[in-house]
Amino acid sequence: MVFDIAGAPGVSARANNYEVNAKYNVTPAISAGLAYTFTDGRLYVNGENVTQRWHQLGLQGNYALSKRTDIYAEAVYQHAQEEEGLNAAIFGAGGASSTRNQVAVAAGLRHRF
């Protein structure tokens, strides 16, 4: 996937994601999931190539209240690797971390219509 950065001439980004995930139904009402994602990114700035790599681990649990309604809790940990000044930035977490590590936790009630 290649992105041209809007408003930044001569800048583009490319990211390759590799993911392994699993889901296990503990009971008919309870399930747990685990996912690992490795992102290999390249940022091209006026012909220079900057390598960006992240490791991300996610864990989720669901409890079915009915056929269409469940509650869930999830946690995601991300570590930015190698590049000096590269910080973790979990998508949807509201912004990048001030360090190379970031954790996001969420819980909710979901109803399918």
N, C-alpha and C positions, 0 to 999 in steps of 0.2 A: 504494500500500500504506500503510495507516494503522495505527499501533501505539499502544495505550494503555500507558503505562509503569507496570508493576506497582508498587504501593506508593507511587505519586506522584500523588495526586489533582490533577486539573486539568492534567495534563501528557500530551501525546500527540505522536507523531512521524509524519511522512509522508515517503516517499522515492520518487523516480522515477529509475530507472536507464536509461541509453541506452548500448548496446554495439555495437561493430563488431569482428568477429573474422574471422580467416582461418587456414586450415590448408593446408600445402603438403607433398606427399609428394616428398621429394628422391629417394628410391629406394623400392622396395617395403618395405624394412625401416626406413628413416629418415624421420621426419616432423618438421615444425616448425610451431609455431603462434604467433600474435600476436593480442593482444586489447587494446582500449581501452574503458574504461567511464567514463562521466560520471555521477555521482550528484548529483541536485538534491534536497536535503533541507530540510524545514521542521520545526522544533521549536516546538510551541505550549505555552507555560507561562502558565497563568492569563490567557489571552486575548492574550498577546504572541507575536509571530511572530519566530523567530530563523532566519535563512537559514544553511544548511550545504551546502557544495559540495566534492566531491572529484573529482580526476582520477586514474585508475589505469591503468597499463600493465603487461601481462603477456606473458611470453615462455616458451615451453615447447618442449622437444625430446624425441622418443621414439626408441628403438631397439628393434625387435622381435627378441627372441631366438628366438621360435617363434610359432606362430599365436595362442597364448593368453598368452604371457609377454613382457613388455617392461620396459625400464628407462627412466626419465625424469628430467629435470632441469627445474626451472622457477624463474623469478624474477618477482617482482611489485614494482612501485614505485608508491607512492601519494603524492599531494600534496593537502593540505587548503588550500582557497582562501578568501580574504576575511576570515571572522570572526576577530577577535582571540581568542586562547585556544583556538581549535579545532585539535586535533591530528589527525594521520593515525592511522587505526586499521584495518589490514588484517584482515578477518575470518579467524579461524583462526590469527593470528600470536601469540596469547598475551597480547595487551594493546595498548593504545594507545601510540603514540610520545610522547616528551616534546617533540617538535617537530612542525612541519607536514609533515614528510616521513618516510616509512618504507619500508624494503625488506625483503622476505621471500624466502628462497631455500630450495628443497627438492629432494631427489632421492630416488628410490626404485625398488623392484622391484615390479612388479604382475603378478599372475597371475589370470586370469579362470576361474572354475569353471563 
